[in-house]
């Protein structure tokens, strides 16, 4: 739970906007409560153990980090330099692996709305954020290195799905049309969330825009940008992504690799 520059920038901005102290803003950002005992536990257990190397670090994090979460299953593996925000809202299943330099953020979730299922893998350098809604990663989901997942209203990834490296899912949604007298970021745009059903495969660098529902068993080719709903068992490719095949039909010719 190593502090990052983003932590301190966000805390400073919150303090400036609210007129409160920086420590209080930092508690709001990282701990989720204005509680000195919780802050001290978060800092001393989290920050001290975050960078501890080798087998000793793995063992101590597995043992002592349990108290930071809402619930944690057995045999969880925590890598080094992981940033946690509002861990008291998180449910972590058994045998989950979170690799080095990841960020797990439940700031926009209610208690129990941030969950990672049994046997899930969060690879190195991922950001998994309940930005302003519930986030659920199902059992045995594999998230590749450098993925960025944002829950805007909702993000749900079904069991056994795979996301290759550098995928971007969810986030905000803005309009290219409308009023020009106010900033784009200030215009009211409804957030719709993203659902990826069970047993899907997203290739490297896939982008899934807010509001998309990807049906069960679908395959999204590397580099595709998915802007509309995807029917179950579809194969989608391109920018914007379009269906090019259905997995339930016999291939006409060529390779099935995407």
C-alpha positions in Angstrom: 0.0 0.0 0.0 2.8 2.3 -0.9 1.7 5.9 -1.2 1.8 7.3 -4.7 2.1 10.8 -6.0 -1.6 10.5 -7.1 -2.6 9.9 -3.5 -1.0 13.1 -2.3 -2.3 15.2 -5.2 -5.8 14.0 -4.7 -5.6 14.5 -0.9 -4.3 18.0 -1.4 -7.1 18.9 -3.9 -9.7 17.5 -1.6 -8.3 19.5 1.3 -8.3 22.7 -0.8 -11.9 22.2 -1.9 -13.3 21.3 1.5 -11.2 23.6 3.6 -10.2 20.7 5.8 -6.8 19.4 6.7 -4.7 17.3 4.4 -4.6 14.5 6.9 -8.4 14.3 7.0 -8.5 14.4 3.2 -5.9 11.6 3.1 -8.0 9.5 5.5 -11.1 10.0 3.2 -9.0 9.0 0.1 -7.1 6.0 1.4 -8.8 4.7 4.6 -12.4 5.6 4.0 -13.0 6.9 7.5 -11.7 9.7 9.7 -10.3 7.3 12.2 -6.8 7.6 13.6 -6.6 3.9 14.7 -7.6 2.8 11.2 -5.2 5.2 9.6 -2.3 4.0 11.8 -3.1 0.4 11.1 -3.3 1.1 7.4 0.0 3.0 7.3 2.0 0.8 9.6 0.8 -2.6 8.5 0.3 -1.6 4.9 3.1 0.7 4.1 5.7 -1.1 6.1 4.9 -4.5 4.6 4.2 -3.3 1.0 7.9 -3.2 0.0 9.1 -6.2 2.1 10.8 -8.5 -0.4 11.0 -12.2 -0.8 9.2 -15.1 1.0 9.2 -13.1 4.2 7.2 -10.3 2.6 4.7 -12.7 1.0 4.2 -14.5 4.3 3.7 -11.3 6.4 1.3 -9.7 3.9 -0.8 -12.9 3.8 -0.9 -13.0 7.6 -1.3 -9.3 8.6 -3.1 -7.7 5.7 -6.2 -9.7 6.4 -7.3 -7.2 9.1 -7.4 -4.4 6.5 -10.2 -6.0 4.4 -13.9 -6.6 4.8 -13.2 -10.3 4.1 -10.3 -12.3 2.7 -10.2 -16.0 1.8 -7.2 -18.3 2.4 -4.0 -18.6 0.4 -4.2 -15.1 -1.1 -0.9 -13.9 -2.5 0.0 -10.2 -2.4 2.9 -8.9 -4.4 5.0 -5.8 -3.6 4.1 -2.1 -3.8 0.4 -2.6 -4.0 -1.8 0.5 -3.4 -5.0 -0.1 -1.5 -7.8 2.5 -1.1 -10.8 1.7 1.2 -9.8 -1.9 1.7 -12.4 -2.2 4.4 -15.1 -2.3 1.7 -13.4 -5.2 -0.2 -14.2 -8.9 -0.3 -11.2 -11.0 -1.6 -11.8 -14.7 -2.4 -9.5 -17.6 -1.7 -6.3 -18.2 -3.7 -6.5 -14.8 -5.3 -3.1 -13.5 -6.7 -2.4 -9.8 -6.9 1.0 -9.1 -8.5 3.4 -6.2 -7.9 2.5 -2.5 -8.4 -1.2 -3.0 -8.7 -3.8 -0.5 -7.3 -7.1 -1.7 -5.8 -9.5 1.2 -5.2 -13.0 0.8 -3.6 -13.5 4.5 -2.9 -16.7 4.8 -5.0 -18.2 1.5 -3.7 -20.4 0.8 -0.7 -19.3 -1.9 1.7 -19.2 -5.3 0.0 -19.6 -3.8 -3.5 -16.0 -4.5 -4.4 -15.2 -8.2 -4.8 -12.6 -10.4 -6.4 -13.6 -14.0 -6.8 -11.7 -17.2 -5.9 -8.6 -18.1 -7.9 -8.6 -14.8 -9.8 -5.3 -13.3 -11.0 -4.6 -9.6 -11.1 -1.3 -9.3 -13.0 1.5 -6.7 -12.6 0.7 -3.0 -12.9 -3.1 -3.2 -13.1 -5.6 -0.6 -11.8 -8.9 -2.0 -10.5 -11.1 0.8 -9.4 -14.6 1.1 -8.1 -14.5 4.7 -9.4 -18.2 5.5 -8.7 -19.9 2.1 -8.6 -19.9 -1.5 -7.8 -17.1 -3.7 -9.1 -17.2 -7.5 -9.2 -14.5 -9.8 -10.7 -15.7 -13.4 -10.9 -13.9 -16.7 -9.9 -10.9 -17.7 -12.0 -10.8 -14.5 -14.0 -7.4 -13.7 -15.4 -6.5 -10.0 -15.8 -3.3 -9.4 -17.8 -0.5 -7.0 -17.0 -1.2 -3.3 -17.2 -5.0 -3.5 -17.5 -7.1 -0.6 -16.3 -10.6 -1.4 -15.1 -13.0 1.4 -13.9 -16.5 0.8 -12.5 -18.7 3.7 -13.6 -22.1 2.7 -12.0 -21.1 -0.9 -12.4 -18.3 -3.2 -13.7 -18.9 -6.9 -13.7 -16.6 -9.6 -15.2 -18.0 -13.1 -15.2 -16.2 -16.3 -14.2 -13.4 -17.7 -16.3 -13.0 -14.7 -18.5 -9.6 -13.6 -19.6 -8.3 -10.1 -20.4 -4.9 -9.9 -22.1 -2.4 -7.2 -21.3 -3.2 -3.5 -21.6 -7.0 -3.7 -21.8 -9.0 -0.6 -20.8 -12.6 -1.3 -19.6 -15.2 1.2 -18.4 -14.4 4.7 -17.2 -16.3 7.8 -17.9 -18.4 8.7 -20.9 -18.7 12.1 -22.5 -20.4 13.5 -25.6 -18.9 15.1 -28.7 -22.0 17.1 -29.2 -24.1 19.4 -27.0 -23.3 22.6 -25.2 -20.1 24.4 -25.8 -20.5 27.1 -23.1 -19.5 24.8 -20.3 -16.5 22.3 -20.1 -17.1 18.8 -21.5 -16.3 17.3 -18.1 -19.0 19.4 -16.4 -21.8 18.2 -18.7 -24.2 15.7 -17.3 -23.8 12.4 -19.0 -25.4 9.2 -17.7 -23.1 6.4 -16.6 -24.3 3.0 -17.6 -21.6 0.5 -16.5 -20.0 -2.5 -18.2 -20.9 -6.2 -18.0 -18.6 -8.9 -19.4 -20.3 -12.3 -19.0 -18.7 -15.6 -18.2 -16.0 -17.3 -20.3 -15.0 -14.3 -22.5 -11.6 -13.6 -24.0 -10.4 -10.0 -24.6 -7.2 -9.8 -26.6 -4.3 -7.4 -25.9 -5.1 -3.7 -25.9 -8.9 -4.1 -26.2 -10.9 -1.0 -25.2 -14.5 -1.5 -23.9 -16.5 1.7 -23.7 -18.9 2.5 -20.8 -22.4 1.1 -21.4 -21.3 -2.1 -23.3 -22.6 -5.6 -22.4 -20.5 -8.4 -23.8 -22.3 -11.8 -24.0 -21.1 -15.1 -22.6 -18.3 -16.9 -24.5 -17.4 -14.0 -26.7 -13.9 -13.3 -28.2 -12.7 -9.8 -28.8 -9.7 -9.5 -31.1 -6.6 -7.6 -30.0 -6.8 -3.9 -30.4 -10.6 -3.7 -30.9 -12.6 -0.9 -29.6 -16.0 -2.2 -28.4 -18.7 0.6 -28.4 -21.9 -1.5 -28.7 -23.3 -4.6 -27.1 -21.9 -8.0 -28.2 -24.2 -11.0 -28.6 -23.1 -14.3 -26.8 -20.4 -16.3 -28.5 -19.5 -13.6 -31.0 -16.1 -12.9 -32.4 -15.5 -9.2 -32.7 -12.7 -7.2 -34.3 -11.9 -3.7 -35.5 -12.3 -0.1 -34.6 -15.1 0.3 -33.9 -15.6 -3.4 -33.1 -17.9 -5.4 -35.3 -18.9 -9.1 -35.3 -16.9 -11.1 -37.8 -17.9 -14.6 -36.8 -20.0 -16.7 -34.3 -18.3 -19.4 -32.3 -21.3 -21.7 -32.6 -20.9 -21.8 -36.4 -18.3 -23.7 -38.4 -15.5 -21.5 -39.6 -15.5 -20.9 -43.4 -11.7 -20.8 -43.9 -8.5 -19.4 -42.5 -7.2 -19.2 -38.9 -9.4 -18.9 -35.8 -6.7 -16.9 -34.0 -7.5 -13.4 -33.0 
